[in-house]
């Protein structure tokens, strides 16, 4: 699935965070955004994920313009800092996101178990998120980005706070 953005612009008050950005993400490829803090990388990723509306420009999937809800269904988003509901367990967090993506209770729970194993967090499945280290929360955030089996994965500094083994496995 090819994701294409043309002329994306987003401002916040008088500050232009993204100005006329053109991006094409090809199937099977890895694309990196490099720039200093404040350059608009996260804002651009949020627009591509359907989580922030652009002020102007268009986003298409396989040449067809899409609504934000469809972008959210087709993409997996991992922010640079994983905000958690600290009182929920890792399983509850992933299951909740599965339910938000339309999965049945059983399917969401099975997917959560599968993803926790994939990111080596099975032993923390029933622990509240506040007990996880920063690196473990990052791995949980990666699992959360995969809940809906996305066709496009958007990662914002995914290795931040991860130990060397986790970084290798993420790659």
C-alpha positions as CSV (number, residue, x, y, z in Angstrom):
1,X,0.0,0.0,0.0
2,X,1.5,3.3,-1.1
3,X,0.9,6.3,1.2
4,X,1.3,9.7,-0.4
5,X,1.1,13.1,1.1
6,X,1.1,16.3,-1.1
7,X,1.4,19.8,0.2
8,X,0.7,19.1,3.8
9,X,0.8,22.2,5.9
10,X,0.0,22.6,9.6
11,X,0.2,25.7,11.7
12,X,-0.3,26.4,15.4
13,X,-1.3,30.0,15.8
14,X,1.5,32.0,14.1
15,X,3.9,29.1,14.0
16,X,4.1,26.9,10.9
17,X,5.1,23.4,12.1
18,X,4.9,21.8,8.6
19,X,5.0,23.7,5.3
20,X,4.0,22.1,2.0
21,X,5.4,18.7,2.8
22,X,5.4,16.0,0.1
23,X,6.1,12.4,1.3
24,X,5.7,9.0,-0.5
25,X,5.9,5.8,1.5
26,X,6.4,2.8,-0.7
27,X,5.4,-0.7,0.3
28,X,8.2,-2.8,1.8
29,X,10.4,0.3,2.3
30,X,11.8,2.1,5.3
31,X,11.8,5.9,5.2
32,X,13.4,8.0,7.9
33,X,12.8,11.6,8.9
34,X,15.8,13.5,10.1
35,X,15.9,17.0,11.5
36,X,16.4,19.0,14.6
37,X,14.0,19.2,17.5
38,X,11.1,21.5,16.5
39,X,11.4,20.8,12.8
40,X,7.9,19.3,12.5
41,X,8.7,15.6,12.2
42,X,6.2,14.5,14.9
43,X,3.5,16.9,13.5
44,X,4.0,15.3,10.0
45,X,3.8,11.8,11.4
46,X,0.6,12.7,13.3
47,X,-1.0,13.9,10.1
48,X,0.1,10.8,8.2
49,X,-1.5,8.6,11.0
50,X,-4.8,10.5,10.8
51,X,-4.4,11.8,14.3
52,X,-4.0,15.5,13.4
53,X,-5.8,17.3,10.5
54,X,-3.6,19.2,8.1
55,X,-4.6,22.8,7.4
56,X,-4.0,22.1,3.7
57,X,-2.8,19.3,1.5
58,X,-3.9,15.8,0.8
59,X,-3.1,12.2,1.8
60,X,-3.9,9.3,-0.4
61,X,-3.6,5.5,0.0
62,X,-3.0,3.7,-3.3
63,X,-4.0,6.9,-5.1
64,X,-7.3,7.4,-3.3
65,X,-7.9,10.3,-0.9
66,X,-8.7,9.0,2.5
67,X,-10.4,10.3,5.7
68,X,-8.6,10.4,9.0
69,X,-10.6,7.4,10.3
70,X,-9.3,5.2,7.4
71,X,-5.7,6.4,8.0
72,X,-6.0,5.4,11.7
73,X,-7.3,1.9,10.6
74,X,-4.5,1.4,8.1
75,X,-1.6,2.8,10.1
76,X,0.1,1.9,13.4
77,X,1.4,4.9,15.4
78,X,4.1,4.8,18.0
79,X,4.8,8.2,19.7
80,X,8.2,9.1,21.0
81,X,6.9,8.9,24.6
82,X,4.4,6.1,25.4
83,X,1.7,7.5,27.6
84,X,0.0,4.7,29.5
85,X,-3.0,4.3,31.7
86,X,-0.8,3.5,34.7
87,X,-3.3,1.5,36.6
88,X,-4.1,-0.8,33.7
89,X,-2.0,-3.9,32.9
90,X,-0.1,-4.4,29.7
91,X,-2.8,-6.9,28.6
92,X,-5.6,-4.5,29.4
93,X,-4.0,-1.6,27.5
94,X,-3.5,-3.7,24.3
95,X,-6.9,-5.3,24.6
96,X,-8.5,-1.9,24.9
97,X,-6.8,-0.7,21.8
98,X,-7.8,-3.9,20.0
99,X,-11.4,-3.2,21.0
100,X,-11.1,0.4,19.8
101,X,-10.0,-1.0,16.4
102,X,-13.2,-3.1,16.3
103,X,-11.9,-6.5,17.5
104,X,-14.1,-8.7,19.6
105,X,-13.2,-9.1,23.3
106,X,-11.7,-12.5,22.6
107,X,-9.8,-11.5,19.5
108,X,-8.4,-8.4,21.3
109,X,-7.2,-10.5,24.2
110,X,-5.6,-13.1,21.9
111,X,-3.9,-10.3,19.9
112,X,-2.6,-8.8,23.2
113,X,-1.1,-12.1,24.3
114,X,0.5,-12.6,20.9
115,X,2.0,-9.1,20.9
116,X,3.3,-9.3,24.4
117,X,5.2,-12.4,23.5
118,X,6.5,-10.7,20.4
119,X,8.0,-7.8,22.4
120,X,9.2,-10.1,25.2
121,X,6.7,-8.7,27.8
122,X,4.6,-11.8,28.5
123,X,5.9,-12.0,32.1
124,X,4.5,-8.5,32.6
125,X,1.1,-9.1,31.1
126,X,-0.8,-8.8,34.4
127,X,1.3,-6.0,35.9
128,X,0.1,-2.4,36.0
129,X,1.9,-0.2,33.5
130,X,3.4,2.0,36.2
131,X,5.6,-1.0,37.2
132,X,7.3,-1.1,33.7
133,X,10.6,0.5,33.0
134,X,10.9,3.1,30.3
135,X,12.3,0.6,27.8
136,X,9.5,-1.9,28.7
137,X,6.9,0.9,28.1
138,X,8.6,1.6,24.7
139,X,8.2,-2.1,23.8
140,X,4.6,-2.0,24.9
141,X,4.1,1.1,22.8
142,X,5.5,-0.8,19.8
143,X,3.1,-3.6,20.5
144,X,0.2,-1.1,20.7
145,X,1.2,0.2,17.2
146,X,0.8,-3.3,15.8
147,X,-2.6,-4.1,17.4
148,X,-4.6,-3.5,14.2
149,X,-2.1,-5.3,11.9
150,X,-1.3,-2.0,10.1
151,X,-0.2,-1.7,6.6
152,X,1.9,1.3,7.4
153,X,3.9,1.7,10.6
154,X,4.8,5.2,11.8
155,X,7.4,5.3,14.5
156,X,8.6,8.4,16.3
157,X,12.0,7.7,17.9
158,X,11.0,4.1,18.7
159,X,14.3,3.1,20.3
160,X,14.3,5.9,22.8
161,X,14.9,4.3,26.3
162,X,15.4,0.8,25.0
163,X,18.3,-1.4,25.9
164,X,20.6,-2.7,23.2
165,X,18.9,-6.1,22.8
166,X,15.5,-4.4,22.4
167,X,16.9,-2.0,19.8
168,X,18.3,-4.9,17.8
169,X,15.0,-6.7,17.9
170,X,13.0,-3.6,17.0
171,X,15.1,-3.3,13.8
